[in-house]
Each structure stands twice: as C-alpha cells, then as structure tokens.
Amino acid sequence: MPESAGSPDSKMKKKEDWNYLKQTLRTNHNMMGGDPAQGGDQLDPNLLTFHEKADELVEEEEELRNKHLEYLKEAAKLLTEEGELISNV
C-alpha cells in the first residue's frame, strides 16, 4: 500500500532527497569551476525554490487526481444503483 504523502516517514525521506539534491548541485557547481572563495559554493536560491514548488505542484496534482478518481468511482456506483432501481420499477 502506498505511503501517505503527509506521513512522518514520507516527510523525512523528502527532506533527505532535498539534502541530496543540494549536495549534488554544490558538487556539480564546484566541478564546473565554481570558486568557493568567491561564493561559488552558494546555490541560486531561485533554483531550489523552483524545484521545491514543482515538487509541491506534482504532489497536489496527484492528490487531486486521486480525489477525482474516488469521485468517479462513487458516481459509477450511484449510477449502477440507480439503474437497478429503475429496472425494478
């Protein structure tokens, strides 16, 4: 069964993922000639903000999709029940 997006384990894993992303970006930046003495170790905060917001949007989209699917299942169930009631009349 999939883990809830808001569960403590999920939040901890997400934080670890962001830390890995930051570490990878720093490493790549330094390998490409970023000079730590001149702030080369600094990440562009806009880049991280972009990735965080994109991740949040993907999560919200998934939640919305799941709610929509639940609604469609409920609507199908109600239509089936309605059809059975009509056929019994």
LINSULRA-V665452 format. One record per pair of residues at least 6 apart in sequence whose C-alpha atoms are under 7 Angstrom apart, sorted by the first residue. I is the first residue (numbers start at 1). GAP is how many residues later the second one is. If there is no record, write none. Layout:
i=I gap=GAP
i=I gap=GAP
This chain:
i=26 gap=15
i=26 gap=17
i=30 gap=10
i=30 gap=11
i=34 gap=6
i=34 gap=7
i=35 gap=6
